[in-house]
Amino acid sequence: DAGVIQSPRHEVTEMGQEVTLRCKPISGHNSLFWYRQTMMRGLELLIYFNNNVPIDDSGMPEDRFSAKMPNASFSTLKIQPSEPRDSAVYFCASRTSGGLGELFFGEGSRLTVL
Amino acid sequence: SQQGEEDPQALSIQEGENATMNCSYKTSINNLQWYRQNSGRGLVHLILIRSNEREKHSGRLRVTLDTSKKSSSLLITASRAADTASYFCATDLTGNQFYFGTGTSLTVIP
């Protein structure tokens, strides 16, 4: 299996621009999670989906952030408009809902907003 | 909304020594997991301990859990330079909400 695939691995953009991060979970996994990692706040859970349905988005920082999962093999995290404080590494993780809870992480998308 | 706090924040040891990291958390949990993160990479699952278990082993890893103190420890025995990484505990509250601690940065000196 290819594992969780995230793109892009690196993104540098200017303040005000729209950013879209993409994630392909492991085939057969029906739970998907988006995390943000910064030095100051560590790993923060932003949102998670079960069977493509958003279950808890209370970690999404503000309305500039949105996430979708149109099908079982694809999810996006969008920031519009982006701000310098959004600079972080964004991780996507997936797991089977029937399992013990092990999360499989992608390699992350490092976002820099200038 | 982090659940866990690891201690120490950073640890530096010689190859062959044991490394112990601690994790404290705030609320009741289903299970607790430990993950490892190499620099610039994603997190990798190491071991899971259920709330009704007190100790678990996997290779050179030993994890303990004290639910009365809301704490866990990860022991890596006979450390190797390749163990250099950050280690995180993650608390599973409901089976679908995983909250990570702040991490311990481990450096193993060859």
Interface residues (C-beta under 8 A of the other chain):
Chain A: V4 S31 F33 Y35 R41 G42 L43 E44 L45 Y48 N50 I55 D56 S58 G59 F91 A93 S97 L100 G101 E102 L103 F104 F105 G106 E107 G108
Chain B: S1 Q2 N30 N31 Q33 Y35 R41 G42 L43 V44 H45 L48 F88 A90 D92 G95 N96 Q97 F98 Y99 F100 G101 T102 G103
